[in-house]
Amino acid sequence: MQTPDWVAQGQPHIWLPYAQMKTATPPLPVVRSRGSRLELADGRELIDGVASWWTACHGYNHPHIAQAVRAQLDAMPHVMFGGLTHEPALTLARRLAGLLGPGLDRVFYTDSGSVAVEVAMKMAVQFWLNQGERGRSRFLAFRGGYHGDTFGTMAVCDPDEGMHSLFRGMLAEHDIVDLPRTDAAMADLDAFLETRGPQLAGMLVEPLVQGAGGMLLHDPEVLRRLRTLADRHGLLLIFDEIFTGFGRTGTMFAFEQAGIKPDIITLSKALTGGTLPLAATVASQRVFDGFWSDDPSHALMHGPTFMGNALACAAANASLDLFETEPRLAQAQAISAALATGLAPCRELDWVRDVRVLGAIGVVELDGIQDREALKRRLVEAGVWVRPFGNVVYLTPALTIDGQDLDTLMRAVVAVLRARRP
């Protein structure tokens, strides 16, 4: 089939994400999406194994979300959130607070995950500034972590294994340490915080899964002990649940598995079911009270133009409806069991270091990928859309993927990896 005119005319003007444009393989033109399937311009169908960067938790084009967005579009697509408000945003704030439970009470909207983390960092620093503590400007974050691509969030990503080492020496300085997984490592971090604590505004961590840093897993006990250390040394604990929120780990939020709560949490990706950009930074009442003042300078001076967008909030409310009316968490747990079985044959391959599963996340870690573009091409030829990064091939399908498509997806990954060393 001939390349569509819109591809030939538009491609010379586009700048793609995470791509060296001189050598990058041209992107596949998609004309339609439904469920877990993508239809390409040439008529081929692919089973999407990554749910569009982990967003489409209900699959594509769920009729309930589509209807909610259409109705909101007819009523009011957007209105500024400064001095005005609207029902979808306030309803969503109430529902998010209810889902997160007491202790995470105040919702600040943004339009992307990176900005949600920026706002969390800004909140944390200003929380201390408003109390007269000007020395708390640094953050503790962890190697293997990823929190976004904006200038502020780059500084709290892994400085060596992340994507931003080019900017070394140009970013704000924070303390990036190994995630403590043992008693000895926790004791070392405790000792470090004895001296560094007074300079730190907060501790930033992705609970249970460090996503874009390599799909690295850790035990809920790590989170419980980080909560203890944060309290002991007076730090705000920030959980970045951009990836893990909304059922991906088998519970609505990853932190639930640890039985503790952060002081601030960031949410995005699956918040709208993968339909529209929206993010939220949700703070405890204690953090909010740190801004409550007769002094205008104590206000949080931040306001993205499209914050609280009515269309996006309507989509998010519809997405939450589906978590209430359809068995999403049970589906995530069923996917988890299937991934554990379906990816297990990869363990037999000499070039596979590890196979790991948590919730609806399946990971095959290789000892290296010599040609990532060739690997992606072979996966497409097998009828699946999977986007490896680093040394990892991972699956994060829609929570609604049917058993046959999931089986086809896993079989394709196993067959492609078995056929030759990537």
Secondary structure, 3 states (H helix, E strand, C coil): CCCCHHHHHHHHHCCCCCCCCCCCCCCCCEEEEEECEEEECCCCEEEECCHHHHCCCCCECCHHHHHHHHHHHHHCCCCCCCCCCCHHHHHHHHHHHHHHCCCCCEEEEECCHHHHHHHHHHHHHHHHHCCCCCCCCEEEEECCCCCCCCHHHHCCCCCCCCCCHHHCCCCCCCEEECCCCCHHHHHHHHHHHHHHHHHEEEEEECCCEECCCCCEECCHHHHHHHHHHHHHHCCEEEEECCCCCCCCCCCCCHHHHHCCCCCEEEECHHHHCCCCCCEEEEECHHHHHCCCCCCHHHCCCCCCCCCCCHHHHHHHHHHHHHHHHCCHHHHHHHHHHHHHHHCHHHHHCCCEEEEEEECCEEEEEECCCCCHHHHHHHHHHCCEECCCECCEEEECCCCCCCHHHHHHHHHHHHHHHHHCCC
